[in-house]
Amino acid sequence: MVKRQKVALIGPIYPYRGGIAQYNKELRDALENQAELTTYSFKRLYPSFLYPGKSDKEEGVKGWLQGVRYVLDAYSPFSVRRAAHKLLLMAMRRL
């Protein structure tokens, strides 16, 4: 049996709006069957007044993706440090 690599995907992901979040969701879906995947995303990105429309999330979305750890906070650099520490402890092969 081939051992699957540990891979971490870090960045904005659905339900956030925008091309990067959509791309990361597609990348996550593709990697999910290929590797032991850990995904970290933002629980809070930017102030709502910076976004056109009502919200920074896709319209009509209620909830988050299963298996994604929404722990990063754009307002707190310490959240990135905590996530990096957890990933180091998990001995990730790819980031």
N, C-alpha and C positions, 0 to 999 in steps of 0.2 A: 504494500500500500504506500502510495506517495504522500509524504507529509505536506500539508498545505502551508504556504508561507503566511506569516502574520503581516497584515497590511493595515495601515491606518489612513483614513481619509479625513482631512481636516478642512473645514470651510463652510460657508453658508450652503444650506440645502433646503429643499422643500420643507415647509410651506412658504419659505421666503420667496419674494418675487425676484425676477432678474435672471439674466442668462447664466451667470456663474452657478446660482442655486439649481437651475434646471439641469445644467451640464453635470454638476456633482451628483444629482439624483440619478441620472442616466449612468454615470460612471459607477456609482454604488451598486446599481442593479446589475451591471455587467460583472463587477468584481465579486459580488456576493457568492456566486457559485464556484469561483476560481480560487478563493483564498479565505483564510480566517480573518474576517474584516471587522475592524472597529472604526466607527464613524463618530467624529466629534463635530458639533455645529454650535451655532450661537443661540443662546436663550434670549438675547437682546442685541440688536445691531445698532441702529442709529435712531436719533429722535424722529418721531413721526412727521414733523414738519419738513423734513428733508425729502420725503417721498411724495411724488404726485399721487393723488388719490387719497383714500382713507387710511391705508395701512401699508406696512412693509411686507405683509403676508398676502398670499394669493386670496382673491375674493371668494368668499363662501367656504373657506377651509376652517374646519373645527378640529383641532388636535395636531399631533405631531406624528412623524414616521416611527414605526416600531423599530427598535434596535439602534436608534440614533441617540447619542448622548448629547443633549442640548445643555452644555455646561459653560461654553465660552461666553464672555460678556465684553462687548466693545468698550464699556465704561470701566472695566477693571482689568488691568494688565496681569494681575495676580491669577485670574482665571486661566489665562494661557499658560502661565508657569505651572499651575496645578495639573493641567491637562498634559503638559509635556512630561512632568514627573511621572504621572500614571503610565504614559506610553513607554517611557524608559524602563519602568518596572515590569512592563509586559513584554519587553524585549522584542519590539517591532523590527521587522526586517526592511520594510518599505514605508515611507511616509509620503 
